[in-house]
Amino acid sequence: MSNEPIDCEECQEQVHEYLQREVNEDIAAAITAHLANCDHCEEMYNTEDQLNQVIRNACQTEAPEELIAKIRKHIAEIG
Ligand SMILES: [Zn+2]
């Protein structure tokens, strides 16, 4: 079976690559399934997603370093 469920630790290790679309399909499917069933990892994912958007926006406008620092701190706290 390639579609084995993953645990929280594994999910959190891969979530960054998942957001960057850098994981293979099997892992992406496993993470998607895990996020649907795990509020903790879903929050982690949402926070990472938010951070990525801030970074993307920062490329176009002024870098909101304070906000990035705040989100990084939040990730550290829930991780
Ligand atoms: Zn989890």
PDB file of the backbone (N, CA, C, O) and the ligand in Angstrom, with CONECT records:
HET     ZN  A 101       1
ATOM      1  N   MET A   1       0.842  -1.213   0.000  1.00  0.00           N
ATOM      2  CA  MET A   1       0.000   0.000   0.000  1.00  0.00           C
ATOM      3  C   MET A   1       0.870   1.253   0.000  1.00  0.00           C
ATOM      4  O   MET A   1       1.707   1.438   0.884  1.00  0.00           O
ATOM      5  N   SER A   2       0.667   2.102  -0.987  1.00  0.00           N
ATOM      6  CA  SER A   2       1.411   3.355  -1.008  1.00  0.00           C
ATOM      7  C   SER A   2       0.643   4.456  -0.286  1.00  0.00           C
ATOM      8  O   SER A   2       1.215   5.479   0.090  1.00  0.00           O
ATOM      9  N   ASN A   3      -0.670   4.238  -0.092  1.00  0.00           N
ATOM     10  CA  ASN A   3      -1.497   5.274   0.536  1.00  0.00           C
ATOM     11  C   ASN A   3      -1.688   5.042   2.029  1.00  0.00           C
ATOM     12  O   ASN A   3      -2.801   5.129   2.546  1.00  0.00           O
ATOM     13  N   GLU A   4      -0.597   4.748   2.707  1.00  0.00           N
ATOM     14  CA  GLU A   4      -0.673   4.569   4.149  1.00  0.00           C
ATOM     15  C   GLU A   4      -0.938   5.895   4.837  1.00  0.00           C
ATOM     16  O   GLU A   4      -0.413   6.931   4.430  1.00  0.00           O
ATOM     17  N   PRO A   5      -1.752   5.860   5.879  1.00  0.00           N
ATOM     18  CA  PRO A   5      -1.963   7.114   6.627  1.00  0.00           C
ATOM     19  C   PRO A   5      -0.666   7.563   7.304  1.00  0.00           C
ATOM     20  O   PRO A   5       0.178   6.746   7.675  1.00  0.00           O
ATOM     21  N   ILE A   6      -0.534   8.854   7.452  1.00  0.00           N
ATOM     22  CA  ILE A   6       0.658   9.386   8.113  1.00  0.00           C
ATOM     23  C   ILE A   6       0.268   9.949   9.475  1.00  0.00           C
ATOM     24  O   ILE A   6      -0.892  10.286   9.712  1.00  0.00           O
ATOM     25  N   ASP A   7       1.245  10.047  10.361  1.00  0.00           N
ATOM     26  CA  ASP A   7       0.951  10.606  11.684  1.00  0.00           C
ATOM     27  C   ASP A   7       1.238  12.106  11.697  1.00  0.00           C
ATOM     28  O   ASP A   7       1.714  12.672  10.713  1.00  0.00           O
ATOM     29  N   CYS A   8       0.935  12.740  12.841  1.00  0.00           N
ATOM     30  CA  CYS A   8       1.054  14.191  12.954  1.00  0.00           C
ATOM     31  C   CYS A   8       2.487  14.663  12.695  1.00  0.00           C
ATOM     32  O   CYS A   8       2.715  15.665  12.017  1.00  0.00           O
ATOM     33  N   GLU A   9       3.429  13.929  13.243  1.00  0.00           N
ATOM     34  CA  GLU A   9       4.823  14.327  13.106  1.00  0.00           C
ATOM     35  C   GLU A   9       5.218  14.368  11.634  1.00  0.00           C
ATOM     36  O   GLU A   9       5.827  15.326  11.160  1.00  0.00           O
ATOM     37  N   GLU A  10       4.859  13.310  10.933  1.00  0.00           N
ATOM     38  CA  GLU A  10       5.174  13.196   9.517  1.00  0.00           C
ATOM     39  C   GLU A  10       4.466  14.291   8.710  1.00  0.00           C
ATOM     40  O   GLU A  10       5.038  14.901   7.806  1.00  0.00           O
ATOM     41  N   CYS A  11       3.210  14.511   9.073  1.00  0.00           N
ATOM     42  CA  CYS A  11       2.410  15.531   8.390  1.00  0.00           C
ATOM     43  C   CYS A  11       3.075  16.904   8.533  1.00  0.00           C
ATOM     44  O   CYS A  11       3.195  17.652   7.563  1.00  0.00           O
ATOM     45  N   GLN A  12       3.506  17.220   9.762  1.00  0.00           N
ATOM     46  CA  GLN A  12       4.079  18.536  10.024  1.00  0.00           C
ATOM     47  C   GLN A  12       5.447  18.699   9.365  1.00  0.00           C
ATOM     48  O   GLN A  12       5.844  19.808   9.010  1.00  0.00           O
ATOM     49  N   GLU A  13       6.162  17.588   9.205  1.00  0.00           N
ATOM     50  CA  GLU A  13       7.449  17.642   8.519  1.00  0.00           C
ATOM     51  C   GLU A  13       7.271  17.950   7.037  1.00  0.00           C
ATOM     52  O   GLU A  13       8.115  18.597   6.419  1.00  0.00           O
ATOM     53  N   GLN A  14       6.161  17.478   6.479  1.00  0.00           N
ATOM     54  CA  GLN A  14       5.956  17.569   5.030  1.00  0.00           C
ATOM     55  C   GLN A  14       5.091  18.748   4.612  1.00  0.00           C
ATOM     56  O   GLN A  14       5.001  19.072   3.427  1.00  0.00           O
ATOM     57  N   VAL A  15       4.442  19.401   5.604  1.00  0.00           N
ATOM     58  CA  VAL A  15       3.416  20.380   5.242  1.00  0.00           C
ATOM     59  C   VAL A  15       3.987  21.544   4.429  1.00  0.00           C
ATOM     60  O   VAL A  15       3.310  22.096   3.562  1.00  0.00           O
ATOM     61  N   HIS A  16       5.232  21.908   4.717  1.00  0.00           N
ATOM     62  CA  HIS A  16       5.850  23.009   3.979  1.00  0.00           C
ATOM     63  C   HIS A  16       6.034  22.625   2.506  1.00  0.00           C
ATOM     64  O   HIS A  16       5.683  23.387   1.606  1.00  0.00           O
ATOM     65  N   GLU A  17       6.588  21.438   2.281  1.00  0.00           N
ATOM     66  CA  GLU A  17       6.779  20.946   0.910  1.00  0.00           C
ATOM     67  C   GLU A  17       5.438  20.756   0.208  1.00  0.00           C
ATOM     68  O   GLU A  17       5.293  21.007  -0.989  1.00  0.00           O
ATOM     69  N   TYR A  18       4.466  20.304   0.994  1.00  0.00           N
ATOM     70  CA  TYR A  18       3.114  20.119   0.458  1.00  0.00           C
ATOM     71  C   TYR A  18       2.562  21.434  -0.078  1.00  0.00           C
ATOM     72  O   TYR A  18       1.973  21.483  -1.158  1.00  0.00           O
ATOM     73  N   LEU A  19       2.762  22.501   0.699  1.00  0.00           N
ATOM     74  CA  LEU A  19       2.288  23.820   0.276  1.00  0.00           C
ATOM     75  C   LEU A  19       3.026  24.311  -0.960  1.00  0.00           C
ATOM     76  O   LEU A  19       2.461  25.020  -1.793  1.00  0.00           O
ATOM     77  N   GLN A  20       4.279  23.933  -1.070  1.00  0.00           N
ATOM     78  CA  GLN A  20       5.081  24.347  -2.225  1.00  0.00           C
ATOM     79  C   GLN A  20       4.887  23.392  -3.409  1.00  0.00           C
ATOM     80  O   GLN A  20       5.537  23.531  -4.445  1.00  0.00           O
ATOM     81  N   ARG A  21       3.985  22.423  -3.238  1.00  0.00           N
ATOM     82  CA  ARG A  21       3.728  21.393  -4.261  1.00  0.00           C
ATOM     83  C   ARG A  21       5.006  20.609  -4.582  1.00  0.00           C
ATOM     84  O   ARG A  21       5.271  20.266  -5.734  1.00  0.00           O
ATOM     85  N   GLU A  22       5.777  20.341  -3.546  1.00  0.00           N
ATOM     86  CA  GLU A  22       7.059  19.651  -3.748  1.00  0.00           C
ATOM     87  C   GLU A  22       7.021  18.201  -3.293  1.00  0.00           C
ATOM     88  O   GLU A  22       8.052  17.529  -3.257  1.00  0.00           O
ATOM     89  N   VAL A  23       5.829  17.717  -2.944  1.00  0.00           N
ATOM     90  CA  VAL A  23       5.716  16.312  -2.552  1.00  0.00           C
ATOM     91  C   VAL A  23       5.077  15.515  -3.683  1.00  0.00           C
ATOM     92  O   VAL A  23       4.381  16.069  -4.533  1.00  0.00           O
ATOM     93  N   ASN A  24       5.325  14.194  -3.682  1.00  0.00           N
ATOM     94  CA  ASN A  24       4.710  13.388  -4.732  1.00  0.00           C
ATOM     95  C   ASN A  24       3.220  13.168  -4.430  1.00  0.00           C
ATOM     96  O   ASN A  24       2.740  13.495  -3.345  1.00  0.00           O
ATOM     97  N   GLU A  25       2.510  12.614  -5.399  1.00  0.00           N
ATOM     98  CA  GLU A  25       1.049  12.495  -5.295  1.00  0.00           C
ATOM     99  C   GLU A  25       0.593  11.666  -4.106  1.00  0.00           C
ATOM    100  O   GLU A  25      -0.393  11.999  -3.449  1.00  0.00           O
ATOM    101  N   ASP A  26       1.313  10.584  -3.833  1.00  0.00           N
ATOM    102  CA  ASP A  26       0.937   9.716  -2.718  1.00  0.00           C
ATOM    103  C   ASP A  26       1.006  10.466  -1.394  1.00  0.00           C
ATOM    104  O   ASP A  26       0.100  10.387  -0.564  1.00  0.00           O
ATOM    105  N   ILE A  27       2.114  11.199  -1.218  1.00  0.00           N
ATOM    106  CA  ILE A  27       2.288  11.943   0.032  1.00  0.00           C
ATOM    107  C   ILE A  27       1.261  13.070   0.116  1.00  0.00           C
ATOM    108  O   ILE A  27       0.689  13.315   1.178  1.00  0.00           O
ATOM    109  N   ALA A  28       1.031  13.750  -0.995  1.00  0.00           N
ATOM    110  CA  ALA A  28       0.044  14.834  -1.015  1.00  0.00           C
ATOM    111  C   ALA A  28      -1.333  14.298  -0.622  1.00  0.00           C
ATOM    112  O   ALA A  28      -2.054  14.941   0.141  1.00  0.00           O
ATOM    113  N   ALA A  29      -1.697  13.136  -1.135  1.00  0.00           N
ATOM    114  CA  ALA A  29      -2.996  12.531  -0.807  1.00  0.00           C
ATOM    115  C   ALA A  29      -3.057  12.165   0.669  1.00  0.00           C
ATOM    116  O   ALA A  29      -4.082  12.354   1.323  1.00  0.00           O
ATOM    117  N   ALA A  30      -1.953  11.640   1.186  1.00  0.00           N
ATOM    118  CA  ALA A  30      -1.915  11.256   2.602  1.00  0.00           C
ATOM    119  C   ALA A  30      -2.026  12.486   3.497  1.00  0.00           C
ATOM    120  O   ALA A  30      -2.699  12.449   4.527  1.00  0.00           O
ATOM    121  N   ILE A  31      -1.364  13.576   3.104  1.00  0.00           N
ATOM    122  CA  ILE A  31      -1.427  14.804   3.892  1.00  0.00           C
ATOM    123  C   ILE A  31      -2.827  15.398   3.824  1.00  0.00           C
ATOM    124  O   ILE A  31      -3.373  15.824   4.841  1.00  0.00           O
ATOM    125  N   THR A  32      -3.410  15.427   2.629  1.00  0.00           N
ATOM    126  CA  THR A  32      -4.768  15.940   2.475  1.00  0.00           C
ATOM    127  C   THR A  32      -5.732  15.173   3.374  1.00  0.00           C
ATOM    128  O   THR A  32      -6.576  15.771   4.041  1.00  0.00           O
ATOM    129  N   ALA A  33      -5.604  13.854   3.389  1.00  0.00           N
ATOM    130  CA  ALA A  33      -6.464  13.016   4.220  1.00  0.00           C
ATOM    131  C   ALA A  33      -6.230  13.290   5.701  1.00  0.00           C
ATOM    132  O   ALA A  33      -7.175  13.349   6.487  1.00  0.00           O
ATOM    133  N   HIS A  34      -4.970  13.455   6.070  1.00  0.00           N
ATOM    134  CA  HIS A  34      -4.646  13.708   7.477  1.00  0.00           C
ATOM    135  C   HIS A  34      -5.200  15.062   7.921  1.00  0.00           C
ATOM    136  O   HIS A  34      -5.774  15.171   9.005  1.00  0.00           O
ATOM    137  N   LEU A  35      -5.033  16.084   7.097  1.00  0.00           N
ATOM    138  CA  LEU A  35      -5.510  17.426   7.439  1.00  0.00           C
ATOM    139  C   LEU A  35      -7.021  17.443   7.649  1.00  0.00           C
ATOM    140  O   LEU A  35      -7.535  18.179   8.491  1.00  0.00           O
ATOM    141  N   ALA A  36      -7.722  16.624   6.873  1.00  0.00           N
ATOM    142  CA  ALA A  36      -9.183  16.574   6.972  1.00  0.00           C
ATOM    143  C   ALA A  36      -9.635  15.998   8.313  1.00  0.00           C
ATOM    144  O   ALA A  36     -10.747  16.255   8.773  1.00  0.00           O
ATOM    145  N   ASN A  37      -8.752  15.215   8.928  1.00  0.00           N
ATOM    146  CA  ASN A  37      -9.128  14.525  10.174  1.00  0.00           C
ATOM    147  C   ASN A  37      -8.407  15.040  11.404  1.00  0.00           C
ATOM    148  O   ASN A  37      -8.641  14.541  12.505  1.00  0.00           O
ATOM    149  N   CYS A  38      -7.533  16.027  11.244  1.00  0.00           N
ATOM    150  CA  CYS A  38      -6.714  16.474  12.359  1.00  0.00           C
ATOM    151  C   CYS A  38      -6.721  17.999  12.446  1.00  0.00           C
ATOM    152  O   CYS A  38      -6.113  18.682  11.622  1.00  0.00           O
ATOM    153  N   ASP A  39      -7.411  18.518  13.448  1.00  0.00           N
ATOM    154  CA  ASP A  39      -7.527  19.971  13.611  1.00  0.00           C
ATOM    155  C   ASP A  39      -6.175  20.621  13.870  1.00  0.00           C
ATOM    156  O   ASP A  39      -5.895  21.717  13.384  1.00  0.00           O
ATOM    157  N   HIS A  40      -5.352  19.940  14.632  1.00  0.00           N
ATOM    158  CA  HIS A  40      -4.044  20.500  14.988  1.00  0.00           C
ATOM    159  C   HIS A  40      -3.196  20.723  13.733  1.00  0.00           C
ATOM    160  O   HIS A  40      -2.626  21.798  13.546  1.00  0.00           O
ATOM    161  N   CYS A  41      -3.118  19.714  12.887  1.00  0.00           N
ATOM    162  CA  CYS A  41      -2.317  19.823  11.673  1.00  0.00           C
ATOM    163  C   CYS A  41      -2.976  20.777  10.671  1.00  0.00           C
ATOM    164  O   CYS A  41      -2.294  21.452   9.899  1.00  0.00           O
ATOM    165  N   GLU A  42      -4.292  20.821  10.695  1.00  0.00           N
ATOM    166  CA  GLU A  42      -4.991  21.730   9.799  1.00  0.00           C
ATOM    167  C   GLU A  42      -4.657  23.180  10.161  1.00  0.00           C
ATOM    168  O   GLU A  42      -4.475  24.028   9.287  1.00  0.00           O
ATOM    169  N   GLU A  43      -4.582  23.441  11.456  1.00  0.00           N
ATOM    170  CA  GLU A  43      -4.229  24.787  11.906  1.00  0.00           C
ATOM    171  C   GLU A  43      -2.804  25.127  11.462  1.00  0.00           C
ATOM    172  O   GLU A  43      -2.515  26.236  11.012  1.00  0.00           O
ATOM    173  N   MET A  44      -1.936  24.137  11.605  1.00  0.00           N
ATOM    174  CA  MET A  44      -0.552  24.276  11.172  1.00  0.00           C
ATOM    175  C   MET A  44      -0.493  24.603   9.674  1.00  0.00           C
ATOM    176  O   MET A  44       0.225  25.504   9.240  1.00  0.00           O
ATOM    177  N   TYR A  45      -1.264  23.849   8.913  1.00  0.00           N
ATOM    178  CA  TYR A  45      -1.322  24.045   7.469  1.00  0.00           C
ATOM    179  C   TYR A  45      -1.837  25.444   7.127  1.00  0.00           C
ATOM    180  O   TYR A  45      -1.264  26.139   6.287  1.00  0.00           O
ATOM    181  N   ASN A  46      -2.919  25.845   7.783  1.00  0.00           N
ATOM    182  CA  ASN A  46      -3.493  27.164   7.521  1.00  0.00           C
ATOM    183  C   ASN A  46      -2.506  28.277   7.844  1.00  0.00           C
ATOM    184  O   ASN A  46      -2.412  29.270   7.123  1.00  0.00           O
ATOM    185  N   THR A  47      -1.776  28.098   8.931  1.00  0.00           N
ATOM    186  CA  THR A  47      -0.803  29.108   9.344  1.00  0.00           C
ATOM    187  C   THR A  47       0.341  29.188   8.337  1.00  0.00           C
ATOM    188  O   THR A  47       0.775  30.279   7.965  1.00  0.00           O
ATOM    189  N   GLU A  48       0.823  28.034   7.902  1.00  0.00           N
ATOM    190  CA  GLU A  48       1.878  27.991   6.886  1.00  0.00           C
ATOM    191  C   GLU A  48       1.405  28.630   5.584  1.00  0.00           C
ATOM    192  O   GLU A  48       2.136  29.374   4.929  1.00  0.00           O
ATOM    193  N   ASP A  49       0.168  28.320   5.233  1.00  0.00           N
ATOM    194  CA  ASP A  49      -0.424  28.845   4.018  1.00  0.00           C
ATOM    195  C   ASP A  49      -0.490  30.373   4.080  1.00  0.00           C
ATOM    196  O   ASP A  49      -0.184  31.070   3.113  1.00  0.00           O
ATOM    197  N   GLN A  50      -0.900  30.867   5.251  1.00  0.00           N
ATOM    198  CA  GLN A  50      -0.990  32.303   5.495  1.00  0.00           C
ATOM    199  C   GLN A  50       0.397  32.939   5.356  1.00  0.00           C
ATOM    200  O   GLN A  50       0.553  33.994   4.740  1.00  0.00           O
ATOM    201  N   LEU A  51       1.389  32.282   5.935  1.00  0.00           N
ATOM    202  CA  LEU A  51       2.762  32.784   5.886  1.00  0.00           C
ATOM    203  C   LEU A  51       3.255  32.854   4.438  1.00  0.00           C
ATOM    204  O   LEU A  51       3.890  33.827   4.031  1.00  0.00           O
ATOM    205  N   ASN A  52       2.953  31.814   3.677  1.00  0.00           N
ATOM    206  CA  ASN A  52       3.350  31.807   2.270  1.00  0.00           C
ATOM    207  C   ASN A  52       2.732  32.963   1.502  1.00  0.00           C
ATOM    208  O   ASN A  52       3.370  33.579   0.648  1.00  0.00           O
ATOM    209  N   GLN A  53       1.472  33.244   1.826  1.00  0.00           N
ATOM    210  CA  GLN A  53       0.793  34.351   1.145  1.00  0.00           C
ATOM    211  C   GLN A  53       1.423  35.680   1.520  1.00  0.00           C
ATOM    212  O   GLN A  53       1.582  36.564   0.677  1.00  0.00           O
ATOM    213  N   VAL A  54       1.779  35.816   2.784  1.00  0.00           N
ATOM    214  CA  VAL A  54       2.443  37.035   3.248  1.00  0.00           C
ATOM    215  C   VAL A  54       3.762  37.213   2.509  1.00  0.00           C
ATOM    216  O   VAL A  54       4.101  38.314   2.075  1.00  0.00           O
ATOM    217  N   ILE A  55       4.502  36.113   2.373  1.00  0.00           N
ATOM    218  CA  ILE A  55       5.794  36.179   1.687  1.00  0.00           C
ATOM    219  C   ILE A  55       5.602  36.523   0.206  1.00  0.00           C
ATOM    220  O   ILE A  55       6.340  37.332  -0.357  1.00  0.00           O
ATOM    221  N   ARG A  56       4.603  35.898  -0.408  1.00  0.00           N
ATOM    222  CA  ARG A  56       4.303  36.212  -1.814  1.00  0.00           C
ATOM    223  C   ARG A  56       3.943  37.681  -1.985  1.00  0.00           C
ATOM    224  O   ARG A  56       4.435  38.350  -2.893  1.00  0.00           O
ATOM    225  N   ASN A  57       3.077  38.177  -1.100  1.00  0.00           N
ATOM    226  CA  ASN A  57       2.674  39.582  -1.159  1.00  0.00           C
ATOM    227  C   ASN A  57       3.861  40.499  -0.895  1.00  0.00           C
ATOM    228  O   ASN A  57       3.968  41.584  -1.467  1.00  0.00           O
ATOM    229  N   ALA A  58       4.740  40.048  -0.028  1.00  0.00           N
ATOM    230  CA  ALA A  58       5.897  40.864   0.343  1.00  0.00           C
ATOM    231  C   ALA A  58       6.823  41.087  -0.851  1.00  0.00           C
ATOM    232  O   ALA A  58       7.546  42.082  -0.904  1.00  0.00           O
ATOM    233  N   CYS A  59       6.798  40.168  -1.797  1.00  0.00           N
ATOM    234  CA  CYS A  59       7.614  40.315  -3.001  1.00  0.00           C
ATOM    235  C   CYS A  59       7.113  41.486  -3.848  1.00  0.00           C
ATOM    236  O   CYS A  59       7.884  42.120  -4.569  1.00  0.00           O
ATOM    237  N   GLN A  60       5.824  41.757  -3.749  1.00  0.00           N
ATOM    238  CA  GLN A  60       5.232  42.817  -4.556  1.00  0.00           C
ATOM    239  C   GLN A  60       5.238  44.152  -3.822  1.00  0.00           C
ATOM    240  O   GLN A  60       5.389  45.212  -4.428  1.00  0.00           O
ATOM    241  N   THR A  61       5.070  44.078  -2.516  1.00  0.00           N
ATOM    242  CA  THR A  61       5.010  45.303  -1.729  1.00  0.00           C
ATOM    243  C   THR A  61       6.129  45.310  -0.693  1.00  0.00           C
ATOM    244  O   THR A  61       7.119  44.591  -0.831  1.00  0.00           O
ATOM    245  N   GLU A  62       5.966  46.109   0.319  1.00  0.00           N
ATOM    246  CA  GLU A  62       6.945  46.181   1.387  1.00  0.00           C
ATOM    247  C   GLU A  62       6.851  44.935   2.270  1.00  0.00           C
ATOM    248  O   GLU A  62       5.751  44.470   2.566  1.00  0.00           O
ATOM    249  N   ALA A  63       7.984  44.400   2.688  1.00  0.00           N
ATOM    250  CA  ALA A  63       7.979  43.196   3.507  1.00  0.00           C
ATOM    251  C   ALA A  63       7.439  43.474   4.908  1.00  0.00           C
ATOM    252  O   ALA A  63       8.017  44.261   5.659  1.00  0.00           O
ATOM    253  N   PRO A  64       6.336  42.827   5.252  1.00  0.00           N
ATOM    254  CA  PRO A  64       5.777  43.030   6.592  1.00  0.00           C
ATOM    255  C   PRO A  64       6.483  42.124   7.602  1.00  0.00           C
ATOM    256  O   PRO A  64       5.932  41.124   8.063  1.00  0.00           O
ATOM    257  N   GLU A  65       7.711  42.504   7.928  1.00  0.00           N
ATOM    258  CA  GLU A  65       8.548  41.631   8.758  1.00  0.00           C
ATOM    259  C   GLU A  65       7.929  41.322  10.120  1.00  0.00           C
ATOM    260  O   GLU A  65       8.086  40.229  10.665  1.00  0.00           O
ATOM    261  N   GLU A  66       7.234  42.304  10.642  1.00  0.00           N
ATOM    262  CA  GLU A  66       6.596  42.101  11.938  1.00  0.00           C
ATOM    263  C   GLU A  66       5.554  40.981  11.886  1.00  0.00           C
ATOM    264  O   GLU A  66       5.449  40.147  12.786  1.00  0.00           O
ATOM    265  N   LEU A  67       4.794  41.003  10.796  1.00  0.00           N
ATOM    266  CA  LEU A  67       3.747  39.997  10.624  1.00  0.00           C
ATOM    267  C   LEU A  67       4.349  38.613  10.421  1.00  0.00           C
ATOM    268  O   LEU A  67       3.866  37.632  10.987  1.00  0.00           O
ATOM    269  N   ILE A  68       5.396  38.535   9.619  1.00  0.00           N
ATOM    270  CA  ILE A  68       6.069  37.257   9.392  1.00  0.00           C
ATOM    271  C   ILE A  68       6.617  36.716  10.709  1.00  0.00           C
ATOM    272  O   ILE A  68       6.475  35.530  11.005  1.00  0.00           O
ATOM    273  N   ALA A  69       7.238  37.581  11.492  1.00  0.00           N
ATOM    274  CA  ALA A  69       7.779  37.171  12.788  1.00  0.00           C
ATOM    275  C   ALA A  69       6.660  36.653  13.693  1.00  0.00           C
ATOM    276  O   ALA A  69       6.834  35.674  14.419  1.00  0.00           O
ATOM    277  N   LYS A  70       5.524  37.319  13.637  1.00  0.00           N
ATOM    278  CA  LYS A  70       4.377  36.936  14.457  1.00  0.00           C
ATOM    279  C   LYS A  70       3.870  35.546  14.063  1.00  0.00           C
ATOM    280  O   LYS A  70       3.571  34.716  14.922  1.00  0.00           O
ATOM    281  N   ILE A  71       3.781  35.310  12.760  1.00  0.00           N
ATOM    282  CA  ILE A  71       3.292  34.020  12.273  1.00  0.00           C
ATOM    283  C   ILE A  71       4.298  32.914  12.586  1.00  0.00           C
ATOM    284  O   ILE A  71       3.913  31.811  12.974  1.00  0.00           O
ATOM    285  N   ARG A  72       5.593  33.214  12.415  1.00  0.00           N
ATOM    286  CA  ARG A  72       6.631  32.221  12.738  1.00  0.00           C
ATOM    287  C   ARG A  72       6.540  31.823  14.205  1.00  0.00           C
ATOM    288  O   ARG A  72       6.687  30.651  14.554  1.00  0.00           O
ATOM    289  N   LYS A  73       6.297  32.814  15.059  1.00  0.00           N
ATOM    290  CA  LYS A  73       6.176  32.572  16.493  1.00  0.00           C
ATOM    291  C   LYS A  73       4.979  31.667  16.751  1.00  0.00           C
ATOM    292  O   LYS A  73       5.045  30.754  17.574  1.00  0.00           O
ATOM    293  N   HIS A  74       3.904  31.924  16.055  1.00  0.00           N
ATOM    294  CA  HIS A  74       2.687  31.119  16.208  1.00  0.00           C
ATOM    295  C   HIS A  74       2.959  29.674  15.790  1.00  0.00           C
ATOM    296  O   HIS A  74       2.520  28.740  16.463  1.00  0.00           O
ATOM    297  N   ILE A  75       3.679  29.487  14.687  1.00  0.00           N
ATOM    298  CA  ILE A  75       4.021  28.141  14.222  1.00  0.00           C
ATOM    299  C   ILE A  75       4.852  27.430  15.290  1.00  0.00           C
ATOM    300  O   ILE A  75       4.619  26.258  15.587  1.00  0.00           O
ATOM    301  N   ALA A  76       5.811  28.136  15.857  1.00  0.00           N
ATOM    302  CA  ALA A  76       6.667  27.550  16.891  1.00  0.00           C
ATOM    303  C   ALA A  76       5.840  27.130  18.104  1.00  0.00           C
ATOM    304  O   ALA A  76       6.109  26.109  18.737  1.00  0.00           O
ATOM    305  N   GLU A  77       4.831  27.938  18.411  1.00  0.00           N
ATOM    306  CA  GLU A  77       3.994  27.651  19.586  1.00  0.00           C
ATOM    307  C   GLU A  77       3.102  26.443  19.390  1.00  0.00           C
ATOM    308  O   GLU A  77       2.955  25.622  20.295  1.00  0.00           O
ATOM    309  N   ILE A  78       2.500  26.328  18.203  1.00  0.00           N
ATOM    310  CA  ILE A  78       1.587  25.188  17.997  1.00  0.00           C
ATOM    311  C   ILE A  78       2.342  23.940  17.575  1.00  0.00           C
ATOM    312  O   ILE A  78       1.826  22.828  17.690  1.00  0.00           O
ATOM    313  N   GLY A  79       3.587  24.122  17.076  1.00  0.00           N
ATOM    314  CA  GLY A  79       4.369  22.962  16.656  1.00  0.00           C
ATOM    315  C   GLY A  79       4.959  22.315  17.874  1.00  0.00           C
ATOM    316  O   GLY A  79       5.662  21.311  17.760  1.00  0.00           O
TER     317      GLY A  79
HETATM  318 ZN    ZN A 101      -2.188  15.618  12.784  1.00  0.00          ZN2+
END
